């Protein structure tokens, strides 16, 4: 009797969020995959029947440069973000609680400030009439006609800028739990600060590194707003193509085929990580 | 043993990197120069222009309406979800937990695209309601995580104590659990609010012709160079607002 009440209580408080996510998250995601196999109609909608045409167009070699660019920009963003975030997380975990709260606030505020505003800030900084160009030119570090905007470098810089907090926050969470006595022990045993950091701290926060890598890489893969505003015509990523298929070409099935491919690209690393973590836990228990 | 100064210096550098563009933005909102490359004197002019830009205030109204209602709904759904995830261990919660975590790592463009597909296939007109649905969906997971963190610190023997002293189950929940959980729920709500105000990508996909939220307005202003310095002024106000909300949320989460 009590057990039955327990069960119905569980369903009662689980159902609202479960149903909401089922209807507005799972079904839409499945719908994208299904729509990828549907023909388009002329009014921007989805026609009846089935087709493999959308999927086949993905095999066009013209996609390769875009795919490659999406991958390398995401990978480079991830590497730089994690490399910068590691010492920051290390430092944040070592200072006193008040300063730590303050540092955390400093990291969170740019992260919570409007995404477009952050892009806009960089767009005006990198503008030919902007501060950064003027400073670099006056220091003779750049030629008079330097163009800092509308190139892959600008896209990478702004991607690093917007993704950095996504790397700092999980790494800080891991560093907070790290036992810093291990570091002192390594130093006592003769390791230099750099060696102790690399051989003791970095392996100690590897789970944090893993979540930072997944967060940054996955979010970067779907990026399209940054290339749109600070990139040139040749810096488009997969996301730009999805957005153009939806809004410029009004071809939802084509966009869905691309989105489904992106979804697979996102889910794959996560499944690998999940499997690796499960395997790792078993290994640790043994 | 002497600690290395390198991590501290790098941290300072990273924080400077994070703030430099925002500082330049704020300074330039008072700069008479159009492109902000040099200082042409102090002015309130851009703020006056912003004050007269009716379409900006109109979209602020739309944004606030959506953000308030979406954060309330996600607070309710997220708190229930967190209670379920914390209180039970079963296959159902396994599925539930996966469903709650996945939206956190789903790129925005996929979420926007898939919700658009849902609305197109079911023939729902995009507009205020569809934006609200999308915002509740992505805020839900964040609220759940914040409340769940709070629940993990909660001492459940307090509930047993209340029951022992004669409180009914409902009374114990209302008088003990809810007041102690409230700061966490509010912090989650504040996070949901800021995320909703901030969102551009998902909103772009599910908005209709008549509904322009503030980020959508900023994006269209960014495309016309005429209104660029006005965006500086608007951004300064928004950054100040974000700072206040973040500080408030920190306070709520710290008070144990």
Boltz contact constraints between the chains, C-beta under 6 A:
constraints:
  - contact:
      token1: [A, 10]
      token2: [B, 88]
      max_distance: 6.0
  - contact:
      token1: [A, 13]
      token2: [B, 80]
      max_distance: 6.0
  - contact:
      token1: [A, 13]
      token2: [B, 83]
      max_distance: 6.0
  - contact:
      token1: [A, 13]
      token2: [B, 84]
      max_distance: 6.0
  - contact:
      token1: [A, 14]
      token2: [B, 84]
      max_distance: 6.0
  - contact:
      token1: [A, 14]
      token2: [B, 96]
      max_distance: 6.0
  - contact:
      token1: [A, 16]
      token2: [B, 77]
      max_distance: 6.0
  - contact:
      token1: [A, 16]
      token2: [B, 80]
      max_distance: 6.0
  - contact:
      token1: [A, 17]
      token2: [B, 77]
      max_distance: 6.0
  - contact:
      token1: [A, 17]
      token2: [B, 81]
      max_distance: 6.0
  - contact:
      token1: [A, 18]
      token2: [B, 96]
      max_distance: 6.0
  - contact:
      token1: [A, 20]
      token2: [B, 77]
      max_distance: 6.0
  - contact:
      token1: [A, 21]
      token2: [B, 99]
      max_distance: 6.0
  - contact:
      token1: [A, 24]
      token2: [B, 133]
      max_distance: 6.0
  - contact:
      token1: [A, 24]
      token2: [B, 137]
      max_distance: 6.0
  - contact:
      token1: [A, 25]
      token2: [B, 103]
      max_distance: 6.0
  - contact:
      token1: [A, 25]
      token2: [B, 137]
      max_distance: 6.0
  - contact:
      token1: [A, 28]
      token2: [B, 114]
      max_distance: 6.0
  - contact:
      token1: [A, 28]
      token2: [B, 115]
      max_distance: 6.0
  - contact:
      token1: [A, 28]
      token2: [B, 117]
      max_distance: 6.0
  - contact:
      token1: [A, 28]
      token2: [B, 118]
      max_distance: 6.0
  - contact:
      token1: [A, 29]
      token2: [B, 114]
      max_distance: 6.0
  - contact:
      token1: [A, 31]
      token2: [B, 117]
      max_distance: 6.0
  - contact:
      token1: [A, 31]
      token2: [B, 118]
      max_distance: 6.0
  - contact:
      token1: [A, 32]
      token2: [B, 114]
      max_distance: 6.0
  - contact:
      token1: [A, 32]
      token2: [B, 117]
      max_distance: 6.0
  - contact:
      token1: [A, 35]
      token2: [B, 117]
      max_distance: 6.0
  - contact:
      token1: [A, 84]
      token2: [B, 14]
      max_distance: 6.0
  - contact:
      token1: [A, 87]
      token2: [B, 7]
      max_distance: 6.0
  - contact:
      token1: [A, 87]
      token2: [B, 10]
      max_distance: 6.0
  - contact:
      token1: [A, 88]
      token2: [B, 11]
      max_distance: 6.0
  - contact:
      token1: [A, 88]
      token2: [B, 14]
      max_distance: 6.0
  - contact:
      token1: [A, 90]
      token2: [B, 7]
      max_distance: 6.0
  - contact:
      token1: [A, 91]
      token2: [B, 7]
      max_distance: 6.0
  - contact:
      token1: [A, 91]
      token2: [B, 8]
      max_distance: 6.0
  - contact:
      token1: [A, 91]
      token2: [B, 11]
      max_distance: 6.0
  - contact:
      token1: [A, 105]
      token2: [B, 250]
      max_distance: 6.0
  - contact:
      token1: [A, 106]
      token2: [B, 15]
      max_distance: 6.0
  - contact:
      token1: [A, 108]
      token2: [B, 246]
      max_distance: 6.0
  - contact:
      token1: [A, 109]
      token2: [B, 243]
      max_distance: 6.0
  - contact:
      token1: [A, 109]
      token2: [B, 246]
      max_distance: 6.0
  - contact:
      token1: [A, 110]
      token2: [B, 18]
      max_distance: 6.0
  - contact:
      token1: [A, 112]
      token2: [B, 194]
      max_distance: 6.0
  - contact:
      token1: [A, 112]
      token2: [B, 242]
      max_distance: 6.0
  - contact:
      token1: [A, 112]
      token2: [B, 246]
      max_distance: 6.0
  - contact:
      token1: [A, 113]
      token2: [B, 239]
      max_distance: 6.0
  - contact:
      token1: [A, 113]
      token2: [B, 242]
      max_distance: 6.0
  - contact:
      token1: [A, 114]
      token2: [B, 198]
      max_distance: 6.0
  - contact:
      token1: [A, 114]
      token2: [B, 238]
      max_distance: 6.0
  - contact:
      token1: [A, 115]
      token2: [B, 198]
      max_distance: 6.0
  - contact:
      token1: [A, 115]
      token2: [B, 200]
      max_distance: 6.0
  - contact:
      token1: [A, 116]
      token2: [B, 200]
      max_distance: 6.0
  - contact:
      token1: [A, 116]
      token2: [B, 215]
      max_distance: 6.0
  - contact:
      token1: [A, 116]
      token2: [B, 218]
      max_distance: 6.0
  - contact:
      token1: [A, 116]
      token2: [B, 219]
      max_distance: 6.0
  - contact:
      token1: [A, 117]
      token2: [B, 235]
      max_distance: 6.0
  - contact:
      token1: [A, 120]
      token2: [B, 222]
      max_distance: 6.0
  - contact:
      token1: [A, 120]
      token2: [B, 231]
      max_distance: 6.0
  - contact:
      token1: [A, 121]
      token2: [B, 21]
      max_distance: 6.0
  - contact:
      token1: [A, 121]
      token2: [B, 25]
      max_distance: 6.0
  - contact:
      token1: [A, 122]
      token2: [B, 21]
      max_distance: 6.0
  - contact:
      token1: [A, 124]
      token2: [B, 36]
      max_distance: 6.0
  - contact:
      token1: [A, 125]
      token2: [B, 21]
      max_distance: 6.0
  - contact:
      token1: [A, 125]
      token2: [B, 24]
      max_distance: 6.0
  - contact:
      token1: [A, 127]
      token2: [B, 35]
      max_distance: 6.0
  - contact:
      token1: [A, 129]
      token2: [B, 35]
      max_distance: 6.0
  - contact:
      token1: [A, 129]
      token2: [B, 37]
      max_distance: 6.0
  - contact:
      token1: [A, 130]
      token2: [B, 37]
      max_distance: 6.0
  - contact:
      token1: [A, 131]
      token2: [B, 24]
      max_distance: 6.0
  - contact:
      token1: [A, 134]
      token2: [B, 37]
      max_distance: 6.0
  - contact:
      token1: [A, 187]
      token2: [B, 1]
      max_distance: 6.0
  - contact:
      token1: [A, 193]
      token2: [B, 4]
      max_distance: 6.0
  - contact:
      token1: [A, 218]
      token2: [B, 105]
      max_distance: 6.0
  - contact:
      token1: [A, 219]
      token2: [B, 107]
      max_distance: 6.0
  - contact:
      token1: [A, 222]
      token2: [B, 107]
      max_distance: 6.0
  - contact:
      token1: [A, 222]
      token2: [B, 109]
      max_distance: 6.0
  - contact:
      token1: [A, 222]
      token2: [B, 110]
      max_distance: 6.0
  - contact:
      token1: [A, 239]
      token2: [B, 109]
      max_distance: 6.0
  - contact:
      token1: [A, 259]
      token2: [B, 110]
      max_distance: 6.0
  - contact:
      token1: [A, 259]
      token2: [B, 113]
      max_distance: 6.0
  - contact:
      token1: [A, 263]
      token2: [B, 110]
      max_distance: 6.0
